Amino acid sequence: MKIYQVGGSIRDELLGCKPSDKDWVVVGSSPEEMIEKGFQPVGKDFPVFLHPDTKEEYALARTERKHGKGYKGFKVYADKNVTLEDDLKRRDLTINSIAKTENGEYIDPFNGLEDLKLKRFRHTSDAFEEDPLRAFRLARFYSYKHLSDFELDSKTRMLIEKIVANKEIHALSKERIWMETYKALNSDLPSNFFKKIIEYKIMKPFFENLVKTDIKNYNDPILNWLELSFQNNFNISEKINVPSVYIEYEVILKKLMLIISEPKEMVINLISVNVHRNLDKIEKILTLDFFNKDKKYLNEIIRKVSSADFSFLNSVPKDKIDKEKINYLKNILQER
């Protein structure tokens, strides 16, 4: 049984960046032996275990064979006879196919170290095209500052073109696409991810309405998503599995915009946005740059409504509550 550090953590260390976590591959072991040593099994599709102390992921060396479409269309084979090189060969890019021994020695059968020096993204093997999710993963790498200036190998670009041509992207799940999107939204340069989606022509079916990609990084995935969604006329959420909280923010954003564009309906829109319940969300949304022109005005409106006392409505007949609430808000706001 031998253990090696593998994957993106080695890549990031060599580029002078502290990795968020480390991945490990175990060669010459079995699920039974891992459990016996105190590792906790967590993998459903292949044998992955959590270290009993560090909780880092340890995966048995494995190979994959394509048998269907999409991200899940693989049959995984994990056995004591699977070598480290077998495991590294199934990975996406050469810079992610480097291993490190417990003594700090690098094992680099696919010249990933050279590609790191050249700042080049190059596929480890032609099996790259078998997993359509890798096209999105590659696009996401450009959203990290330390990888944003890498060049794409011409042959790897051809494999992306094959992925597009065979339409296997359509077999990917919305959940997997959102996972890559979320990671990009949480990165240094989120706009790069969406620019590469257009450049690689991998918009369909999930981002077919994506047109504008120049978004500021607010260091908040929700705000980054809101700006992107706003720039694209709120037409990109329905195609991927956007979490409900993001949709809630989008709905509030639309109503705040209506308060500005339709002042005659301001009170109705204020009631529908439910200022008291959504005050935290509203305050967060108003930090978006495109509200700068109207930020002072909106903040004053929200302040007045949030501090209003609606307790008098408790003594108002139900059929008159809406009317009284509207009149009360009109008096408070003194509509312009």
ABEGO torsion letter per residue (X at the ends): XBBBBBEAAAAAAAAGBBBABBBBBBBGBBAAAAAAAGBBBABAABBBBBBAAAGBBBBBBBBBBBABBEAAABBBBBBAABBAAAAAAABABAAAABBBBAAGBBBBAAGAAAAAAAGBBBBABAAAAABAAAAAAAAAAAABAAAAABBBBAAAAAAAAAAAAAGAAAABBAAAAAAAAAAAAABABAAAAAAAAAAAGAAOAAAAABABABBBBAGBAAAAAAAAAAAAGGAAAAABBBBAAAAAAAAAAAAAAAAAABAAAAAAAAAAAGAAAAAAAAAAAAABAAAAAAAAAAAAAAAAAAABBAAAAAABBAAAAAAAAAAAAAAAAGBX
